Amino acid sequence: MPGVRSGFKRPRSRSIANAARIIGLVVAVLLSLVGTGTRDHRGPLQAQTTGSSIQFESGSVVIGVGETGVAQIGVGVPADTGGIQVGLLFDTSAIQVAQTTCEAPFNLPIPPEPLPDDAGVFFACAALPALSADLDAVMGSFDIEVLAPGDHTVTFLVGDLLRGTQFTVSGSANEFAEVGPLLMISTSANLVPVPDPNGPYEVDEGSTIILDGSGSSDADGTVESYAWDLDGDQVFGETGVDASKGDETGVSPTFDASTLDGDSTVVVSLKVTDDDGTESEAATTEVTVNNVAPEVAAVGDAIDEGGVATVDVTISDPGSSDTHTATIDWGDDSGVEDLGPVTSPLSRTHIYTDNGDYPITVTVTDDDGGVGVGETMVTVNNVAPTATLTNDGPVDEGTTANVSFSAQTDPSLDDSATGFVYDFDFGNDGTFEIVDSASPTAGVPSELAVDGPATVEVLGRIKDKDGGSTDHVTAVVVANVSPSLTCSIDPVNVGTTSTLICEFSDPGLDSHSVNIDWGDGATLDNLDPGSSPLVLEHLYTSDGNFTVAVEVTDDDGDTATDDPVAVVNPGICLFDQDGSGFIEQSEAVGPVADYLLERSSITREQAVEVATAYLLGTALTCGA
């Protein structure tokens, strides 16, 4: 290969000088140990490559850019050989020896020495003492690193470390024999693409995230396809029902966390294939699935106090496997209720003892510690109290009546405990005479019951502490009362006027009429008596006892009667003692009484009574 030889011979003067310097140093050491002598080469020096990272076929190997290959050199050496000097001549600086290793019995390494201008490197492996017999063995190995693509040639130069002329192929003594090129390094073959799944990623449970494999590359071509493993089953590129976390193809697949529970971590992998069909190894990254707090929706209620309020709750949690516990604060003084484990939807009930607007707070905690809060309101309407309103009637006109509330009820325990107040409208005319009374009983004013028969309506109103009220009406019956009547009439003599005196009364505001039968056939009808007493006179023309029938009727038709007896005595003629005529009424009682005693068998008292009546004009005179 002209290129190889020219590549070797251009640096020959420097190579030889450098080699001579190295050999001189080592030979000075080794000669003192193994002596000198000349042996013929008993076979060609052989070089070969082995190892998993380099396949040496027909003198060539493929190493990827940035990769390191290991080459082993096998030699057939005669006895008394103390060391083998190896020179590697590169045709480019893109080839470097990264490391050399000597194998037994050549287990004394001489560190690599670079050739000028990066043209190559020398290194040596020595056996101390020198070999006692011929040997075919692996002398050592070296690591080759390829820094740039292209076809590169490595030429092997070999020599006897102790006897530089031993393996002369051409040139003078102490020069290295050119045995190569034994190794052709080529990077013109396809290079393996490099996957880059990017990341790490974060996604909320129940959500999706787009992954990005666009950072994947191929040094000598293009990336043609992307195969992901999103579900960890080691199967790449699944789609459809087999892809539980989303289709696993394309440069930017969508990772589906809808069935995952946070907090957790998922490892995803990516393989890529280049335009020559070469598939890469898998590269991995992580997707962190964050827990998402549950969302809580609460719907309140509107009820009357004393009723049952219902709160409906819906829990939404993208973590499909999350479990939940809950508490509810009803907004009153009942405290926070622990609902324990719950599932959505759920409903809970509560009884409120008083009206008002109550803020409801529902707190839901998932099994990962995420907390969601839902708020709503329950409106509790005030309910007016009820009661029974009665009265103590019927009552007589002119008296008073009482009305009373009883059997008071209110669904609010608070209202009942506070108590009620009462308003009263006597006559139900729209005016409350009594307002906000603490007493459930009130007296009906007497002027409303002054005349019967009548019905007096009373409107009663019961009110709770919140102003809720109900009205109740009771009717007080006022009964008419018959008038009372007491009459008297003085006894008289015939010819003397009788006086009738009647005392009457009526508690009502009644008007009256009077009918009188004097008992002698004379009557008075529908007489307006005016005010009490009623005084009437009547003249009886004959003596006797006359029953006077008196009847008083009020304007409601009720009557009162009395039947006094009028006593009418016979007439007595009283004459003067001198016979000159009648005794004048102006005369003294005594002489008249004496006159009567002298002429009758009456007693003194009777005589005085008659005389008195006569003189007072209540007895008829004989001249009548």
C-alpha positions, 0 to 999 in steps of 0.5 A: 500500500503506497499510502501506508509506506509513504506514511511510514517512511515520511517520519523515518529519520525522526522515528528511527531516532526516537526508536533508537533512543527508546531501545537504547534505554531499554537495552541498557537495562535488559542487557545487564540482565539477559546478556547478548546474542543473535538469533534468527527469526524463526517465523513471521511476526503475526498480528491479529485482533480479537475481542467483542468490540472489534471484529477483525476480518481480512485486516479491517475493523469497523469502530464507531465514532467516539468508540474504543476498540481493543486489538491483540497482537500475537507474535511468534518469537524465538528463544532468547528474545527479551522484548518486542517493540511495537510501533503503530503508524497512523495515517491520521490524528483521528486514530489514537491509542488510549491504552496498552497492556502487556501479557505474560511473559511480556509483562514489563510494559514500556510506556507508549511514546508518541511519534512526532506530528501525531503520526503514531505511537511506539510501545514495548512489552519485555520479558525478563529474563529473555525467553528460554524457548520459542513462543507463539503467544499474545504479546499484548493489546492496545485500545484504539479510539476513533475520533472522526469518521473515515477510512483509517490505516494503522501500520504495525512496526515490530522489532526485537527490543534487545536486538534491533536487527533481528527482524529486519525486513528492509532498511538498516539495523535498529530499524523496525520491520514493517509488517503491516498494514495489518489493521484497516479501521473504517468508520464508513460503515453505518453508525448506530443512532443515538436515542434521546428521550429527553426528560425527566418529565412531570405530569398530573395524574389523570392528565397527559404529557407529550414526550420529546424524542427530537434530540435523538441523532444519527452521526452518519444519517437520519433517524427514521423511526421511534419506538417507545416503551411507555408502560414498562412491559419491555415491548417497544412501539405498541399501539392501540389496546396494547398501548396502555399509556398511549401509542408508543410510536413517533417522535412526540408520543402522548403519555397518558397518565389517566390510569396512574396514581400520583405521587409515583414515578414511571420509567419510559424507554426509547429506541430509534432506527436510522435510515440504514435500518440500524436500531439503537439500544434503549435510552430511559428517562422518568415521568413523575406523576404528581398527585392532584387534589380532588375537586369537590362540588357541593350543592346546598338546600333551602328549607324551613326551620325544623326541616331536614337539609340535604347537601349533595356532594360530587368528588372529581379526582383524576387519580382513578385509584384514589380513595377518599375521606371527608368531613362536613362543617354544617355552619352551625354550632354542631361542630365538624362531622366526620363522614369517614370513607366516602365515594362520589356522589354522596348526600348528607342531611342535617336538622337546623333548629333556627332560621338563617343562612348557613355556610357549608364546607365539605373537605375531601382528602385523598389517600395521597394527602391531597385536599379539596374543599367544596363550599355551598349554602343552606338557607333555613327560612323562618317559620311563624309560630302558631297557637290557639286563640280563645275567649271566655264568652259568652259574657253579659253585656256591660261586663268584660271578657278575656282572650287568651293564646294557648298551645303555642308551637314553633318548629324552631327550638330556639324560638320556643326557648326564647318565647313569644310576644303578642299583639291584640286588636280589639274589634279587628279594625286594623288598630292594635291596642296592645303590642308586643305583650309578653302575656298571652292573655288580654282583657277586652275593653268593657265599652266593647261589651256594653250592649248585647246581644253582640259579637266582638271580634278580637284579632290576636297576633303571635310573634317569634323573635325573628318577627315571624307571626300568625294572626288568629281571630276569636269572636266574643259573644255578648249576651243581652241582659233583661232589665230589672224592675221594682215598683211600689204604690202607696195605699190611698182612700177612694178619691185620693190619687195613688202614686206608682214608683218603679225603679228599673235598671239595665247593664246594656245601652238599651232603650225601654218601653213600659206597659202598665195595667192599673188593675181597674181597667185602666192601662198605659202602653209603650210608655217611654219611661225615660230614666229611672225611677218611673213615677206615675199617678192614678186615681181609683174611684172605688175602694179595694185592692188593685194589682198593678201589672208593670212590664218594662221591655228593652230594645232587644225584646227582653222584659221585666215585670212587677205587680205591686198592689194598690190598696184603696180604702173606703172614704171617711167623712169627717165633720166639725164637732160644731156641725158646721161642716167638714173638717178642713185638712189644715186642722191639727191631727189630734182633734181629727183623731179625737173626733174619729175615736169618739165616733168609731171603734178604731184604735188611737193609732188607726185614728191618727193614721187616718187623720194624718192621711186626711190632712195630707190629702191622701184620703178622700174628703166627704165632699169629693 
